[in-house]
Amino acid sequence: MKLRYTVSEEVKLFFGGLIQVLLVAINTYQLAHEKWVGCFIVGFFISFVWTFNVKRIAFGKLSERIIYALGAATGAVAGLGISIALYQ
């Protein structure tokens, strides 16, 4: 018997927002502190993640947009924490 687990669309939306804003928070720190290589790498991934998120949320319902925004807010805090841990 094969067990299948599928991730709900709400979870995908939450983590899509989280990952993108986490990267933006890290990139903002890198820009402010002239971390050139990290800035380039994270900048690439911001745009790459965005290509997946834009399709998913552009025509979403209000509840989906709220879930995405909650993930983004969580990503902002996590990105700040990661930046402090990495660079200080």
N, C-alpha and C positions, 0 to 999 in steps of 0.2 A: 504494500500500500504506500503510495506516494503522498506525502503531506505537502500542501501548497500554502504558502503564506503570501498574501498580497498586501502591500502597504496602501492604506487609504489615500485618497486624493487630498484630504485635509492634512494628513501628516506630511505628504510631499510638499504641499504649499507652505506649511510651517517651516520645514527645513530648507526649502528654497529661499525663503526670506532670510532665515537665520544665516545660512552660508554666505549669501551675497553681502549682507550688511556686516557680518563678521569680517569678511575680507576688506570691505570699505573702511572699517574702523582701523584695522591693521595697516592698511595702505595710507590712511591719513596720518597715523603716527610715523610711518616710514617717510612720508613726504616732509613732515615737519622736522624730522631729525636726519634728513639726507642719507637715508639707507637706499642707495641707488639700485643695487642688485635685487634686493627684496622688493623694492617698489616696482620694478619691471615685472618680476615674476607674479606678484600678487595682482598687479594691474591687469595682466593677461587673464588670470583666473576670474577676476571680477567680470570682465566682458564675456568670457566663456560661459559662466554661470548665468549671466543675464540673458543670453540667447535662449536658454531653456525656460527661464522664468517669464519672459515677456509674453510668450504664447499662452502660458498657463493662466496668467492673471489678468491679461488685458481685457477680456470679456467676461470676467468672473462676477459672481453674485456678491452682494455686500458681505455676506457671512464669510465667503472665501477671501475677500480682501482684508477682512479683520483678522482672520487666521494668519494670512501672509504677513500683515503688519505686526502681529504679536511675535512671529518668528523673527522678523527684522529687528524689533526692539530687543529681543533676547540676544540676537547676533551682535548688536551694538555693545552690549555689556560684556559679552564673551570676548569680542574682539579687543576691547580695551584691556580686559584681564590678560589675554594672551600677549598683547603688545608689551604690557608692563613686565610680564614674566620673561619674555624673550630678550628685551632690550635694557633691562635695568639690573 
